[in-house]
Amino acid sequence: MNKIASIDAVNAERLEIVSSSDRLAAIEAEWTSLWHEADGLIFQSHAWISAWWGAIQDRDSRALRIGLIWNDDRLVAVVPLAIGKRKGLRVLEWAAADHTDYGDILIAPECSLSSLRSLWVQLSTAKGFDVAFLRRLLPDAAARKIFAPGAAGGMKLRPYHREEISYRVAGEWASGAAWLASLNKKMRQNYRRGISALQETGGVKFRLVSPDEPLPPLLERLSALKRMWLVRHTRESNLFIEGEQVLAALVDVLARVGVLRIFVLECNGAMVAVSINFVQRNKMMAFVTTYDPDFSRASPGTVLLMDYIQWSIDQGLREVDFLCGTESFKHRFSTQAVTMQSVLGTRTAQGLFASLADRAHHAFKGLRGSAQSAPSDPERAPAA
């Protein structure tokens, strides 16, 4: 059941907390209009969040908590949250948090700060969750107005010790070839060696997937390759579980919005690497990348990355954003690193206990790391 409350009789602003699928569907037009006006990223769009909500199989264990602010009939703010479960805790987090590289809110210029804070008070004091954990806040995130530690009103938030890094390629190059030439000798040689190794098997082709090309076979191949990679590296991701429809639903959103760019590297007509990207704010953003491990000697994923970086520069894009993740290739090719912060707050005794335990564990790891890295005292070292 959705809740609506008047909060400012003077400017007619009122709050609403969306918790039902029907109401989520009903606000599509107003939300999309604000998303365009605020130049929001795809992660804050109605299309992205409703696609996620409609595709997840464990919806019964989750709950929508999407905060809205209305000025008469005009939507002036969206705080897209949901409740999920992590390690036995009920967590208030970004809607579609697992697939949201940059968390944020949408606000119109006329939305008052007092209304935003009042909305957070209602969201954070409502029942149904143990902790609030809001991740991946960029330095210029609009959400910092209400989610910054020490901000007035609502649940008290503190900085979470785990910071994440977003790596980017940005600079002034006349062409993609000029960027390639700017790399060190080893990187250029590895690129050429990778192409040569692939050519031993057959013809090599880099291409941008056509908008009218059927996507299901490509996504099935990508998911199969990604599952193999995850197993080899002992990692997990619910985006690639066989039978899940979330990836297809999110890629469909990118296609419908008109920002989708899929690059593939083919050898003898077979896909050996693929990168699902999208373009917003004149940036190429890399969402999902994988490769065929049978061709790992040629590093096809790296070859593809270098190809689409060159393509992006040639198209006049000002930046290639690798989004979240600390994979070594991102650090190796990046020219910029942006730190993203997270904040955490507790609502229940269970949440507080878990938070304190996490802080103690982090402090212990820090002390142990300091002790291991500290230089030995020669006066206390045993005699030879």
SEMI-479627 format. One record per residue (C-alpha): x, y, z; residue in one letter. Coordinates in nm, 2 decimals, decimal comma, always signed. Layout:
REM residues N
+--------+--------+--------+------+
|      u |      v |      w | type |
+--------+--------+--------+------+
|      X |      Y |      Z |    a |
...
+--------+--------+--------+------+
***
This chain:
REM residues 384
+--------+--------+--------+------+
|      u |      v |      w | type |
+--------+--------+--------+------+
|  +0,00 |  +0,00 |  +0,00 |    m |
|  +0,14 |  +0,34 |  -0,10 |    n |
|  +0,16 |  +0,62 |  +0,15 |    k |
|  +0,10 |  +0,99 |  +0,07 |    i |
|  +0,15 |  +1,27 |  +0,31 |    a |
|  +0,14 |  +1,65 |  +0,27 |    s |
|  +0,46 |  +1,81 |  +0,39 |    i |
|  +0,45 |  +2,17 |  +0,28 |    d |
|  +0,12 |  +2,35 |  +0,24 |    a |
|  +0,29 |  +2,66 |  +0,11 |    v |
|  +0,44 |  +2,52 |  -0,20 |    n |
|  +0,20 |  +2,22 |  -0,22 |    a |
|  +0,48 |  +1,96 |  -0,21 |    e |
|  +0,38 |  +1,62 |  -0,09 |    r |
|  +0,55 |  +1,29 |  -0,02 |    l |
|  +0,47 |  +0,95 |  -0,16 |    e |
|  +0,63 |  +0,61 |  -0,09 |    i |
|  +0,57 |  +0,36 |  -0,37 |    v |
|  +0,56 |  +0,00 |  -0,25 |    s |
|  +0,33 |  -0,17 |  -0,51 |    s |
|  +0,40 |  -0,29 |  -0,87 |    s |
|  +0,08 |  -0,12 |  -0,99 |    d |
|  +0,18 |  +0,22 |  -0,86 |    r |
|  +0,53 |  +0,18 |  -1,00 |    l |
|  +0,38 |  +0,12 |  -1,34 |    a |
|  +0,14 |  +0,42 |  -1,30 |    a |
|  +0,41 |  +0,68 |  -1,25 |    i |
|  +0,62 |  +0,58 |  -1,56 |    e |
|  +0,55 |  +0,90 |  -1,76 |    a |
|  +0,61 |  +1,14 |  -1,48 |    e |
|  +0,93 |  +0,96 |  -1,37 |    w |
|  +1,06 |  +0,94 |  -1,72 |    t |
|  +1,00 |  +1,31 |  -1,77 |    s |
|  +1,20 |  +1,40 |  -1,46 |    l |
|  +1,47 |  +1,15 |  -1,56 |    w |
|  +1,52 |  +1,34 |  -1,89 |    h |
|  +1,50 |  +1,68 |  -1,73 |    e |
|  +1,76 |  +1,58 |  -1,46 |    a |
|  +1,99 |  +1,41 |  -1,72 |    d |
|  +1,98 |  +1,10 |  -1,50 |    g |
|  +2,19 |  +0,79 |  -1,57 |    l |
|  +2,01 |  +0,48 |  -1,69 |    i |
|  +2,04 |  +0,33 |  -1,34 |    f |
|  +1,79 |  +0,59 |  -1,21 |    q |
|  +1,54 |  +0,55 |  -1,49 |    s |
|  +1,19 |  +0,41 |  -1,45 |    h |
|  +1,27 |  +0,17 |  -1,73 |    a |
|  +1,57 |  +0,02 |  -1,56 |    w |
|  +1,41 |  -0,02 |  -1,22 |    i |
|  +1,08 |  -0,15 |  -1,35 |    s |
|  +1,26 |  -0,40 |  -1,58 |    a |
|  +1,46 |  -0,53 |  -1,28 |    w |
|  +1,15 |  -0,55 |  -1,06 |    w |
|  +0,96 |  -0,74 |  -1,33 |    g |
|  +1,24 |  -0,99 |  -1,41 |    a |
|  +1,37 |  -1,09 |  -1,07 |    i |
|  +1,26 |  -1,44 |  -0,94 |    q |
|  +1,29 |  -1,36 |  -0,57 |    d |
|  +1,06 |  -1,07 |  -0,57 |    r |
|  +0,86 |  -1,22 |  -0,28 |    d |
|  +1,16 |  -1,17 |  -0,05 |    s |
|  +1,20 |  -0,80 |  -0,15 |    r |
|  +1,00 |  -0,48 |  -0,12 |    a |
|  +0,98 |  -0,15 |  -0,31 |    l |
|  +1,05 |  +0,17 |  -0,11 |    r |
|  +1,05 |  +0,44 |  -0,38 |    i |
|  +1,02 |  +0,79 |  -0,24 |    g |
|  +0,86 |  +1,06 |  -0,45 |    l |
|  +0,81 |  +1,43 |  -0,40 |    i |
|  +0,52 |  +1,60 |  -0,59 |    w |
|  +0,47 |  +1,97 |  -0,65 |    n |
|  +0,10 |  +1,97 |  -0,73 |    d |
|  +0,08 |  +1,72 |  -1,03 |    d |
|  +0,45 |  +1,75 |  -1,11 |    r |
|  +0,70 |  +1,50 |  -0,99 |    l |
|  +1,01 |  +1,68 |  -0,86 |    v |
|  +1,21 |  +1,41 |  -0,69 |    a |
|  +1,26 |  +1,03 |  -0,70 |    v |
|  +1,46 |  +0,84 |  -0,43 |    v |
|  +1,46 |  +0,48 |  -0,58 |    p |
|  +1,51 |  +0,24 |  -0,29 |    l |
|  +1,41 |  -0,12 |  -0,22 |    a |
|  +1,45 |  -0,37 |  +0,06 |    i |
|  +1,65 |  -0,68 |  +0,00 |    g |
|  +1,82 |  -0,95 |  +0,20 |    k |
|  +2,20 |  -0,98 |  +0,26 |    r |
|  +2,35 |  -1,23 |  +0,50 |    k |
|  +2,03 |  -1,26 |  +0,69 |    g |
|  +1,97 |  -0,89 |  +0,72 |    l |
|  +1,69 |  -0,68 |  +0,57 |    r |
|  +1,87 |  -0,40 |  +0,39 |    v |
|  +1,73 |  -0,07 |  +0,26 |    l |
|  +1,93 |  -0,01 |  -0,05 |    e |
|  +1,91 |  +0,13 |  -0,41 |    w |
|  +1,64 |  -0,04 |  -0,62 |    a |
|  +1,83 |  -0,28 |  -0,85 |    a |
|  +2,14 |  -0,23 |  -0,63 |    a |
|  +2,32 |  -0,53 |  -0,77 |    d |
|  +2,30 |  -0,38 |  -1,12 |    h |
|  +2,35 |  -0,01 |  -1,03 |    t |
|  +2,70 |  +0,11 |  -1,07 |    d |
|  +2,63 |  +0,46 |  -0,96 |    y |
|  +2,36 |  +0,52 |  -0,70 |    g |
|  +2,17 |  +0,84 |  -0,70 |    d |
|  +1,84 |  +1,02 |  -0,68 |    i |
|  +1,66 |  +1,24 |  -0,93 |    l |
|  +1,56 |  +1,60 |  -0,83 |    i |
|  +1,42 |  +1,90 |  -1,02 |    a |
|  +1,57 |  +2,24 |  -0,95 |    p |
|  +1,26 |  +2,36 |  -0,76 |    e |
|  +1,25 |  +2,07 |  -0,52 |    c |
|  +1,32 |  +2,19 |  -0,17 |    s |
|  +1,59 |  +2,05 |  +0,05 |    l |
|  +1,34 |  +2,04 |  +0,34 |    s |
|  +1,11 |  +1,81 |  +0,14 |    s |
|  +1,40 |  +1,58 |  +0,06 |    l |
|  +1,49 |  +1,55 |  +0,42 |    r |
|  +1,13 |  +1,50 |  +0,52 |    s |
|  +1,11 |  +1,22 |  +0,27 |    l |
|  +1,42 |  +1,05 |  +0,41 |    w |
|  +1,27 |  +1,07 |  +0,76 |    v |
|  +0,97 |  +0,88 |  +0,64 |    q |
|  +1,17 |  +0,62 |  +0,44 |    l |
|  +1,43 |  +0,57 |  +0,72 |    s |
|  +1,18 |  +0,54 |  +1,01 |    t |
|  +0,94 |  +0,30 |  +0,84 |    a |
|  +0,95 |  -0,06 |  +0,95 |    k |
|  +1,07 |  -0,36 |  +0,74 |    g |
|  +1,45 |  -0,33 |  +0,74 |    f |
|  +1,75 |  -0,37 |  +0,97 |    d |
|  +2,01 |  -0,15 |  +0,81 |    v |
|  +2,03 |  +0,11 |  +0,53 |    a |
|  +2,32 |  +0,06 |  +0,30 |    f |
|  +2,36 |  +0,31 |  +0,02 |    l |
|  +2,65 |  +0,24 |  -0,21 |    r |
|  +2,85 |  +0,39 |  -0,49 |    r |
|  +2,80 |  +0,76 |  -0,44 |    l |
|  +3,00 |  +0,96 |  -0,68 |    l |
|  +3,15 |  +1,29 |  -0,56 |    p |
|  +2,89 |  +1,49 |  -0,74 |    d |
|  +2,59 |  +1,27 |  -0,66 |    a |
|  +2,27 |  +1,46 |  -0,59 |    a |
|  +2,19 |  +1,20 |  -0,32 |    a |
|  +2,47 |  +1,35 |  -0,10 |    r |
|  +2,22 |  +1,63 |  -0,01 |    k |
|  +2,04 |  +1,39 |  +0,21 |    i |
|  +2,26 |  +1,08 |  +0,25 |    f |
|  +2,59 |  +1,26 |  +0,35 |    a |
|  +2,70 |  +1,16 |  +0,70 |    p |
|  +2,58 |  +1,43 |  +0,94 |    g |
|  +2,29 |  +1,55 |  +0,72 |    a |
|  +2,00 |  +1,67 |  +0,92 |    a |
|  +1,69 |  +1,45 |  +0,95 |    g |
|  +1,61 |  +1,08 |  +0,94 |    g |
|  +1,84 |  +0,79 |  +1,02 |    m |
|  +2,19 |  +0,88 |  +1,12 |    k |
|  +2,43 |  +0,76 |  +0,85 |    l |
|  +2,80 |  +0,71 |  +0,88 |    r |
|  +3,07 |  +0,65 |  +0,61 |    p |
|  +3,11 |  +0,28 |  +0,54 |    y |
|  +3,47 |  +0,17 |  +0,54 |    h |
|  +3,46 |  +0,00 |  +0,20 |    r |
|  +3,52 |  +0,25 |  -0,08 |    e |
|  +3,49 |  +0,16 |  -0,44 |    e |
|  +3,68 |  +0,29 |  -0,74 |    i |
|  +3,56 |  +0,38 |  -1,09 |    s |
|  +3,83 |  +0,37 |  -1,36 |    y |
|  +3,81 |  +0,58 |  -1,67 |    r |
|  +4,00 |  +0,66 |  -1,99 |    v |
|  +3,99 |  +1,03 |  -2,06 |    a |
|  +4,23 |  +1,26 |  -2,24 |    g |
|  +4,29 |  +1,46 |  -2,56 |    e |
|  +4,37 |  +1,24 |  -2,85 |    w |
|  +4,32 |  +1,33 |  -3,21 |    a |
|  +4,21 |  +0,97 |  -3,30 |    s |
|  +4,19 |  +0,62 |  -3,17 |    g |
|  +4,51 |  +0,54 |  -3,34 |    a |
|  +4,67 |  +0,83 |  -3,16 |    a |
|  +4,55 |  +0,69 |  -2,82 |    w |
|  +4,70 |  +0,35 |  -2,92 |    l |
|  +5,03 |  +0,51 |  -3,01 |    a |
|  +5,03 |  +0,69 |  -2,67 |    s |
|  +5,05 |  +0,36 |  -2,48 |    l |
|  +5,37 |  +0,21 |  -2,37 |    n |
|  +5,56 |  -0,03 |  -2,60 |    k |
|  +5,46 |  -0,35 |  -2,41 |    k |
|  +5,09 |  -0,27 |  -2,43 |    m |
|  +5,10 |  -0,20 |  -2,80 |    r |
|  +5,30 |  -0,52 |  -2,86 |    q |
|  +5,05 |  -0,73 |  -2,65 |    n |
|  +4,77 |  -0,59 |  -2,86 |    y |
|  +4,93 |  -0,69 |  -3,19 |    r |
|  +5,04 |  -1,03 |  -3,05 |    r |
|  +4,68 |  -1,10 |  -2,94 |    g |
|  +4,55 |  -1,02 |  -3,29 |    i |
|  +4,82 |  -1,24 |  -3,44 |    s |
|  +4,74 |  -1,53 |  -3,21 |    a |
|  +4,37 |  -1,51 |  -3,31 |    l |
|  +4,46 |  -1,49 |  -3,68 |    q |
|  +4,64 |  -1,83 |  -3,64 |    e |
|  +4,29 |  -1,97 |  -3,60 |    t |
|  +4,12 |  -1,77 |  -3,87 |    g |
|  +3,99 |  -1,43 |  -3,97 |    g |
|  +3,95 |  -1,17 |  -3,70 |    v |
|  +3,68 |  -0,91 |  -3,70 |    k |
|  +3,59 |  -0,63 |  -3,45 |    f |
|  +3,24 |  -0,50 |  -3,50 |    r |
|  +2,95 |  -0,30 |  -3,34 |    l |
|  +2,64 |  -0,52 |  -3,33 |    v |
|  +2,36 |  -0,38 |  -3,55 |    s |
|  +2,05 |  -0,26 |  -3,38 |    p |
|  +1,84 |  -0,51 |  -3,57 |    d |
|  +2,05 |  -0,81 |  -3,49 |    e |
|  +1,87 |  -1,07 |  -3,27 |    p |
|  +2,00 |  -1,04 |  -2,92 |    l |
|  +1,89 |  -1,36 |  -2,74 |    p |
|  +2,16 |  -1,59 |  -2,90 |    p |
|  +2,43 |  -1,33 |  -2,82 |    l |
|  +2,31 |  -1,29 |  -2,46 |    l |
|  +2,30 |  -1,67 |  -2,41 |    e |
|  +2,65 |  -1,70 |  -2,54 |    r |
|  +2,77 |  -1,42 |  -2,32 |    l |
|  +2,60 |  -1,56 |  -2,01 |    s |
|  +2,75 |  -1,91 |  -2,07 |    a |
|  +3,10 |  -1,76 |  -2,10 |    l |
|  +3,05 |  -1,54 |  -1,80 |    k |
|  +2,94 |  -1,84 |  -1,59 |    r |
|  +3,26 |  -2,02 |  -1,69 |    m |
|  +3,47 |  -1,71 |  -1,58 |    w |
|  +3,29 |  -1,68 |  -1,25 |    l |
|  +3,35 |  -2,05 |  -1,17 |    v |
|  +3,72 |  -2,02 |  -1,25 |    r |
|  +3,76 |  -1,71 |  -1,03 |    h |
|  +3,53 |  -1,84 |  -0,75 |    t |
|  +3,29 |  -1,55 |  -0,78 |    r |
|  +2,91 |  -1,52 |  -0,81 |    e |
|  +2,67 |  -1,30 |  -0,99 |    s |
|  +2,29 |  -1,34 |  -1,01 |    n |
|  +2,29 |  -1,16 |  -1,35 |    l |
|  +2,41 |  -1,47 |  -1,53 |    f |
|  +2,22 |  -1,75 |  -1,37 |    i |
|  +2,08 |  -1,99 |  -1,63 |    e |
|  +1,71 |  -1,92 |  -1,68 |    g |
|  +1,72 |  -1,58 |  -1,52 |    e |
|  +1,57 |  -1,30 |  -1,73 |    q |
|  +1,73 |  -0,99 |  -1,56 |    v |
|  +2,02 |  -0,95 |  -1,81 |    l |
|  +1,79 |  -0,97 |  -2,11 |    a |
|  +1,54 |  -0,72 |  -1,95 |    a |
|  +1,82 |  -0,47 |  -1,87 |    l |
|  +1,98 |  -0,49 |  -2,22 |    v |
|  +1,63 |  -0,45 |  -2,37 |    d |
|  +1,60 |  -0,12 |  -2,17 |    v |
|  +1,93 |  +0,00 |  -2,31 |    l |
|  +1,81 |  -0,08 |  -2,66 |    a |
|  +1,47 |  +0,08 |  -2,62 |    r |
|  +1,62 |  +0,40 |  -2,48 |    v |
|  +1,87 |  +0,41 |  -2,77 |    g |
|  +2,19 |  +0,40 |  -2,58 |    v |
|  +2,30 |  +0,04 |  -2,63 |    l |
|  +2,63 |  -0,04 |  -2,79 |    r |
|  +2,74 |  -0,40 |  -2,81 |    i |
|  +3,09 |  -0,47 |  -2,94 |    f |
|  +3,21 |  -0,82 |  -3,04 |    v |
|  +3,54 |  -0,97 |  -3,14 |    l |
|  +3,50 |  -1,27 |  -3,38 |    e |
|  +3,74 |  -1,53 |  -3,50 |    c |
|  +3,62 |  -1,74 |  -3,80 |    n |
|  +3,27 |  -1,60 |  -3,74 |    g |
|  +3,26 |  -1,72 |  -3,37 |    a |
|  +3,23 |  -1,47 |  -3,09 |    m |
|  +3,54 |  -1,48 |  -2,87 |    v |
|  +3,48 |  -1,16 |  -2,67 |    a |
|  +3,19 |  -0,93 |  -2,61 |    v |
|  +3,12 |  -0,61 |  -2,43 |    s |
|  +2,78 |  -0,47 |  -2,36 |    i |
|  +2,82 |  -0,10 |  -2,33 |    n |
|  +2,60 |  +0,21 |  -2,34 |    f |
|  +2,65 |  +0,58 |  -2,42 |    v |
|  +2,53 |  +0,86 |  -2,20 |    q |
|  +2,66 |  +1,21 |  -2,13 |    r |
|  +2,90 |  +1,17 |  -2,42 |    n |
|  +3,07 |  +0,88 |  -2,25 |    k |
|  +3,11 |  +0,52 |  -2,34 |    m |
|  +3,02 |  +0,31 |  -2,04 |    m |
|  +3,12 |  -0,06 |  -2,02 |    a |
|  +2,84 |  -0,26 |  -1,84 |    f |
|  +2,93 |  -0,63 |  -1,90 |    v |
|  +3,24 |  -0,77 |  -2,07 |    t |
|  +3,36 |  -1,13 |  -2,11 |    t |
|  +3,56 |  -1,36 |  -2,34 |    y |
|  +3,60 |  -1,72 |  -2,44 |    d |
|  +3,86 |  -1,89 |  -2,21 |    p |
|  +3,96 |  -2,13 |  -2,49 |    d |
|  +4,12 |  -1,82 |  -2,65 |    f |
|  +4,28 |  -1,68 |  -2,34 |    s |
|  +4,63 |  -1,71 |  -2,48 |    r |
|  +4,54 |  -1,43 |  -2,72 |    a |
|  +4,37 |  -1,21 |  -2,45 |    s |
|  +4,06 |  -1,14 |  -2,67 |    p |
|  +3,89 |  -0,94 |  -2,39 |    g |
|  +4,19 |  -0,70 |  -2,39 |    t |
|  +4,20 |  -0,68 |  -2,77 |    v |
|  +3,82 |  -0,60 |  -2,78 |    l |
|  +3,86 |  -0,33 |  -2,51 |    l |
|  +4,14 |  -0,16 |  -2,70 |    m |
|  +3,93 |  -0,17 |  -3,01 |    d |
|  +3,62 |  -0,02 |  -2,86 |    y |
|  +3,83 |  +0,25 |  -2,69 |    i |
|  +3,97 |  +0,35 |  -3,03 |    q |
|  +3,62 |  +0,34 |  -3,18 |    w |
|  +3,49 |  +0,56 |  -2,90 |    s |
|  +3,76 |  +0,82 |  -2,95 |    i |
|  +3,70 |  +0,82 |  -3,32 |    d |
|  +3,33 |  +0,89 |  -3,26 |    q |
|  +3,41 |  +1,20 |  -3,05 |    g |
|  +3,32 |  +1,05 |  -2,71 |    l |
|  +3,50 |  +1,23 |  -2,44 |    r |
|  +3,55 |  +0,94 |  -2,20 |    e |
|  +3,54 |  +0,56 |  -2,16 |    v |
|  +3,40 |  +0,47 |  -1,82 |    d |
|  +3,47 |  +0,11 |  -1,70 |    f |
|  +3,20 |  +0,17 |  -1,42 |    l |
|  +3,26 |  -0,03 |  -1,10 |    c |
|  +3,50 |  -0,31 |  -1,04 |    g |
|  +3,87 |  -0,34 |  -0,96 |    t |
|  +3,97 |  -0,58 |  -1,24 |    e |
|  +4,34 |  -0,53 |  -1,33 |    s |
|  +4,27 |  -0,44 |  -1,69 |    f |
|  +4,07 |  -0,14 |  -1,58 |    k |
|  +4,35 |  +0,00 |  -1,37 |    h |
|  +4,61 |  -0,08 |  -1,64 |    r |
|  +4,43 |  +0,13 |  -1,91 |    f |
|  +4,28 |  +0,40 |  -1,70 |    s |
|  +4,39 |  +0,76 |  -1,69 |    t |
|  +4,15 |  +0,86 |  -1,41 |    q |
|  +4,03 |  +0,69 |  -1,09 |    a |
|  +3,72 |  +0,82 |  -0,91 |    v |
|  +3,64 |  +0,72 |  -0,55 |    t |
|  +3,28 |  +0,63 |  -0,47 |    m |
|  +3,17 |  +0,63 |  -0,11 |    q |
|  +2,90 |  +0,44 |  +0,07 |    s |
|  +2,70 |  +0,52 |  +0,38 |    v |
|  +2,54 |  +0,29 |  +0,64 |    l |
|  +2,28 |  +0,33 |  +0,91 |    g |
|  +2,11 |  +0,10 |  +1,15 |    t |
|  +1,74 |  +0,07 |  +1,25 |    r |
|  +1,71 |  -0,24 |  +1,46 |    t |
|  +1,91 |  -0,41 |  +1,73 |    a |
|  +2,00 |  -0,69 |  +1,49 |    q |
|  +2,12 |  -0,43 |  +1,24 |    g |
|  +2,33 |  -0,25 |  +1,51 |    l |
|  +2,49 |  -0,57 |  +1,62 |    f |
|  +2,58 |  -0,66 |  +1,26 |    a |
|  +2,72 |  -0,32 |  +1,21 |    s |
|  +2,93 |  -0,33 |  +1,52 |    l |
|  +3,06 |  -0,67 |  +1,43 |    a |
|  +3,16 |  -0,55 |  +1,09 |    d |
|  +3,34 |  -0,25 |  +1,22 |    r |
|  +3,53 |  -0,47 |  +1,47 |    a |
|  +3,63 |  -0,71 |  +1,20 |    h |
|  +3,75 |  -0,43 |  +0,98 |    h |
|  +3,95 |  -0,28 |  +1,26 |    a |
|  +4,11 |  -0,61 |  +1,34 |    f |
|  +4,21 |  -0,66 |  +0,98 |    k |
|  +4,36 |  -0,32 |  +0,98 |    g |
|  +4,56 |  -0,38 |  +1,29 |    l |
|  +4,68 |  -0,72 |  +1,17 |    r |
|  +4,78 |  -0,57 |  +0,84 |    g |
|  +4,97 |  -0,29 |  +1,01 |    s |
|  +5,16 |  -0,54 |  +1,23 |    a |
|  +5,25 |  -0,76 |  +0,94 |    q |
|  +5,39 |  -0,46 |  +0,74 |    s |
|  +5,57 |  -0,30 |  +1,03 |    a |
|  +5,95 |  -0,31 |  +1,01 |    p |
|  +6,11 |  -0,54 |  +1,27 |    s |
|  +6,30 |  -0,40 |  +1,57 |    d |
|  +6,67 |  -0,51 |  +1,53 |    p |
|  +6,72 |  -0,49 |  +1,90 |    e |
|  +6,45 |  -0,75 |  +1,96 |    r |
|  +6,54 |  -0,97 |  +1,67 |    a |
|  +6,68 |  -1,32 |  +1,77 |    p |
|  +7,05 |  -1,36 |  +1,74 |    a |
|  +7,17 |  -1,55 |  +1,44 |    a |
+--------+--------+--------+------+
***
